[in-house]
Amino acid sequence: MRLTSLRACLWATLLALVPLLSTAQSARPAKPDFTWTEAGPGLYADKVRFANGDVAQVAKGPLPGRDLRGLCELSRLELRGGKTGELLSVTSACDDNVSVVAAHPSVQEARVAIITTNCGGTACHAHNEYFVVYLAKGSLRVARVGTGFYGPKGKPMVFSFWFEGDDLARSTLAPFYGGERNKLDDLLPSTRQWVAPGEYIDARFRKSLLPFLGEHPEALLSDTQARAPLVSRVRPEQFRALRAAMSGPGDSTLVNGRFLVMNA
């Protein structure tokens, strides 16, 4: 009788564990559909065609009918319609050197591409500016990642992507080296995550501030919860002076994936 009872208890325990094991397995994050590391081979292409037919291509020199500013006349990334070649956008990916360093699954039918820009001089040998071109609801989008430094030996930056159909569903950069260093001048790793509608944010960024990206500074300064950390650190007259200084035309931008900077 005791043996029978023991067997019954064992079966009951195993049956109780089955749902827990299934839940644990389903909770495991799915492997990325595409992973690229800055230590791996670079594609260094000038053109990539996406699954929707549109094209991201590197162009140089003047653009008829457009007033190009800054470095964009030297080299830039353009988005063009695949069927007509119509210019869709001149992106902010501009510098002496602009390259497509990765495309998945191919340069002829990509779902995502990684772009780097670089000044080409000795001052830029340790880092690049990174951009990600991806599909969202069938249209091309560009997300600026920011400045990425070459990682320590054996610990390169890793870009991971997940998709739903051809559209980007999730992306994580870990480790990512944005330039922060410790007291011994070692690069410190960080994590950046892609969030709709197209920003790569540092994992330490306050997600409650996301609604204020692109908005006028007054949107944050008039929000009692969002402004609370600032109000607690300055005197009322200082806050009023800041609010007055920000009252002109302006917006709020993300800097280095971590800081919300109000411009006016």
C-alpha positions in Angstrom: 0.0 0.0 0.0 2.8 2.3 0.9 4.6 1.6 -2.5 1.3 2.3 -4.4 0.8 5.5 -2.5 4.4 6.6 -3.2 4.0 5.9 -6.9 0.7 7.9 -7.0 2.5 10.8 -5.3 5.3 10.7 -7.8 2.9 10.7 -10.8 0.9 13.5 -9.3 4.2 15.5 -8.8 5.3 14.9 -12.4 1.9 15.9 -13.8 2.0 19.1 -11.7 5.4 19.9 -13.1 4.5 19.5 -16.7 2.6 22.9 -17.0 5.5 24.6 -15.2 8.1 23.1 -17.5 6.0 24.1 -20.6 5.6 27.6 -19.3 9.3 27.9 -18.6 10.2 26.7 -22.1 7.7 29.0 -23.8 9.0 31.9 -21.7 12.5 31.5 -23.1 13.3 34.3 -25.5 13.4 33.2 -29.1 16.7 33.1 -30.9 17.3 36.2 -33.1 16.5 35.8 -36.8 19.7 37.7 -37.6 22.8 38.5 -35.6 25.8 40.6 -36.7 29.0 41.5 -34.8 31.4 44.3 -35.6 34.2 41.8 -35.5 32.7 39.8 -38.3 33.2 40.3 -42.0 31.8 43.6 -43.3 29.7 43.7 -46.5 30.8 47.2 -47.5 28.3 47.5 -50.2 26.9 50.7 -51.8 23.4 49.5 -52.5 20.8 47.2 -51.0 17.4 46.3 -52.2 14.7 45.5 -49.7 11.9 43.0 -49.7 9.4 45.7 -50.6 11.4 46.6 -53.7 12.8 49.9 -52.4 16.5 50.7 -52.3 19.0 52.2 -49.9 22.0 53.4 -51.7 25.2 55.4 -51.1 25.5 58.6 -53.2 28.2 61.2 -53.6 28.4 64.8 -54.8 25.7 67.3 -55.5 22.0 66.3 -55.8 20.2 68.3 -58.5 17.3 70.3 -57.0 18.4 69.8 -53.4 20.5 72.0 -51.1 22.6 69.5 -49.3 24.1 70.6 -46.0 27.2 69.6 -44.1 28.7 66.3 -45.0 25.9 65.1 -47.2 27.4 66.4 -50.4 30.5 64.3 -49.7 28.7 61.0 -49.2 25.2 60.1 -48.0 22.6 57.3 -47.8 19.5 57.8 -49.9 16.3 55.9 -49.9 14.7 55.4 -53.4 11.6 53.8 -54.8 12.5 50.5 -56.4 10.2 50.7 -59.4 10.7 54.4 -60.4 14.0 55.3 -58.7 12.1 58.3 -57.1 14.0 59.9 -54.2 12.1 59.0 -51.0 14.5 60.5 -48.5 18.0 61.8 -48.0 18.9 60.3 -44.6 21.1 61.8 -41.9 23.7 59.1 -42.6 26.3 61.4 -44.1 30.1 61.6 -43.8 33.3 61.1 -45.8 32.6 57.3 -45.9 29.2 55.7 -45.9 28.9 51.9 -46.2 26.3 49.1 -46.0 28.2 46.7 -43.7 25.4 44.1 -43.3 22.1 43.1 -44.9 19.8 40.3 -44.1 19.0 37.9 -45.6 20.7 39.3 -48.8 21.5 42.6 -50.6 18.8 41.8 -53.1 15.8 41.1 -50.7 16.8 42.6 -47.4 14.6 43.0 -44.3 17.3 45.0 -42.4 20.6 46.6 -43.2 23.3 48.1 -41.0 24.9 51.3 -42.2 28.1 52.9 -40.9 29.5 56.4 -41.5 33.1 57.5 -40.7 35.2 60.6 -41.3 38.0 58.5 -42.8 40.7 60.1 -40.8 42.9 59.0 -37.9 40.6 60.8 -35.5 37.9 58.3 -36.4 39.8 55.1 -36.4 38.2 53.8 -33.2 34.5 54.3 -33.8 31.7 54.7 -36.4 28.3 56.2 -36.5 25.7 53.4 -36.8 22.3 53.4 -38.5 19.7 50.7 -39.1 17.4 50.6 -42.1 14.4 48.4 -41.7 10.9 47.7 -42.9 7.8 48.8 -41.0 4.4 48.1 -42.5 6.0 47.7 -45.9 7.9 51.0 -45.9 11.6 51.8 -45.3 12.5 53.4 -42.0 15.9 54.6 -40.6 16.9 54.5 -37.0 20.1 56.3 -35.8 21.9 54.1 -33.3 24.7 56.6 -32.5 28.4 56.4 -32.0 29.7 52.9 -31.5 33.3 52.1 -30.5 35.2 49.0 -31.4 34.9 46.7 -28.5 37.7 45.0 -26.5 39.4 42.0 -28.0 37.0 39.0 -27.9 34.0 41.2 -26.8 32.7 42.9 -30.0 29.4 44.8 -30.3 26.5 42.5 -31.2 23.4 43.5 -33.2 20.4 41.2 -32.9 17.1 41.4 -34.9 13.7 39.6 -34.8 11.1 39.9 -37.5 7.4 39.4 -38.0 7.1 38.7 -41.7 9.4 41.3 -43.3 8.8 43.9 -40.6 11.2 44.5 -37.8 9.6 43.4 -34.5 12.5 43.6 -32.0 16.2 44.6 -31.9 18.8 44.6 -29.2 22.4 45.8 -29.3 24.4 44.0 -26.5 27.1 44.7 -25.8 27.2 48.2 -27.3 30.1 50.5 -26.6 28.9 54.1 -26.7 32.1 55.7 -25.4 31.6 55.4 -21.6 34.8 54.4 -19.8 35.9 53.5 -16.3 38.7 55.1 -14.3 41.2 52.9 -16.1 40.0 54.1 -19.5 38.4 50.7 -20.4 35.3 50.9 -22.5 32.1 50.0 -20.6 29.5 47.9 -22.2 25.8 48.9 -22.4 22.6 47.6 -23.9 20.4 49.4 -26.5 16.9 48.4 -27.5 14.9 49.4 -30.5 11.5 50.9 -29.7 8.8 52.0 -32.2 8.6 54.3 -34.0 12.3 54.0 -34.6 14.7 54.9 -31.8 17.5 52.9 -30.2 17.5 53.7 -26.5 19.9 52.8 -23.7 18.5 50.3 -21.2 18.9 53.0 -18.6 16.8 55.6 -20.4 13.6 56.4 -18.5 10.9 54.9 -20.8 8.3 57.3 -19.3 10.1 60.0 -21.3 9.6 58.3 -24.7 6.3 60.2 -25.4 8.3 63.5 -25.3 10.7 62.6 -28.1 10.2 65.1 -30.9 7.8 67.2 -28.8 8.3 70.9 -27.8 10.1 71.2 -24.4 6.9 72.7 -22.9 5.2 69.3 -23.3 7.6 67.9 -20.6 7.9 71.1 -18.5 4.1 71.3 -18.1 3.8 67.6 -17.1 3.8 67.4 -13.3 5.1 63.8 -13.2 7.7 64.1 -15.9 9.2 67.3 -14.6 9.2 66.2 -10.9 13.0 65.1 -10.9 14.0 68.5 -12.3 11.7 70.5 -10.0 13.1 68.7 -7.0 16.7 69.8 -7.9 16.2 73.5 -8.7 14.6 76.5 -7.1 11.2 77.7 -8.4 12.6 80.8 -9.9 15.3 78.7 -11.8 12.6 76.5 -13.2 10.5 79.5 -14.3 13.6 80.9 -16.0 14.3 77.6 -17.8 10.6 77.4 -18.9 10.8 80.9 -20.3 14.0 80.2 -22.1 12.4 77.2 -23.7 9.3 79.0 -24.8 10.4 79.7 -28.4 10.4 77.2 -31.3 12.0 74.0 -30.4 11.8 70.2 -29.9 13.3 67.4 -27.8 15.8 64.9 -29.2 17.5 61.7 -28.0 21.2 62.0 -27.6 23.5 58.9 -27.4 20.5 56.7 -26.8 20.3 57.8 -23.2 19.6 61.6 -22.8 16.5 63.6 -23.7 17.8 67.0 -24.7 15.4 69.9 -25.0 16.2 72.4 -27.7 14.8 75.9 -28.2 
